Amino acid sequence: MLPHAILTDIVTRKERDVDNGLRGTEGQRKKLTGQDLSEHVRAVVKQCVSKTLSIPEEEVDDRVALTEMGMDSVMAANFRMNLQHTLPVCCSNADK
């Protein structure tokens, strides 16, 4: 979404490639949308939580807060770095 409708005429949006959590070559990337993208992001977040907390992925419950699973502020910073490295996103550490 653009901040003003007039920008629609001058701004072109590029499609984002998703590389299944692997920063691979162009040939390894595929485009995901909708439900597939949602499932992919959920799986990658689950992998990062599992890695950060050193627990099996099966024990990560996406309905439980990270603090309730034992993640402290130092672990959260590590989790954020893992997530940013794995997905093409920028995560803020500020509460909004």
N, C-alpha and C positions, 0 to 999 in steps of 0.2 A: 504494500500500500504506500502510495506516495503522499507527501505532506500537502500537496496542492494539485488539483486536477489539471492545471495548465502544464505541469511537468510531464504528463502522460505523452504529450507530443514530442518531447525532446529526450526523454529517458528511455533507453532500451534495456530490458532485463535479460540477463543471460541465464540459461538453464544451468542448474547446479548438478554436478556429477557426484554420485555417491559411490564410494569404492569399498563398500562392505567393511569399513573399519580398517582397511589396508591402504596405505598411501601408495598405490600401485601405479602402473603405467596407464595410459589412455585406454589401451585394449582391455584392461582388467575392470574398468569402471562401467557401471550401467546406471541408467536413469531410473529413479524410483519416484513414484507419486502416490498420493492418497494413503490407502491402508498399507500398502507395501512399505512406504516410507516410514509410517508410524511404527510398524512392527520392527523395521530395521533399527530405528533410533532406540526403541525400547530394548532391543537385544544388545545394542552397543552400550547403552547406559548400564544395563545389568552386568555386562562383562566388566566394565570399569569399576562398578561397585564391588563386584566379586574380587577383582584384583586388588583394590584398595584395602578392603577389609580382610583379605586372605581367607575367604570362605568360598565354598563351591557355589556356582551360579544357581543351583537348585534351591539354595537356602536364601537367596535374595528375593524378598517379597516386595513388589512394586507398590503395595498399599501401605507399607510401613515407612515411617520417616527415617532418614539416614541416621539421625542422632539416636533413634531408638534401636537401630542395629549396631550402635557402638561407634559411629563415626564422630571424631572430634574435629576441631578446627584445623589442625595440622593435616589430618587425613583428608579433610574436605579440600584443602589446597592441592594435595596430591591428586585427588579424584578429578578436580577441575582441570589440572594439567593433562591428565590422561585423556579426559574427554575432549579437550581442545586439540590434542595431538591426533586422536582417532577420527573425530568428525570435523568437517570444515565449519566450526562454530567458534564464537568467542563467548566465554562465560564470565560474568562479573561476579565478584565475591561480595558485592553489596546487596543487602536486602532491599527489595522494592515492593 
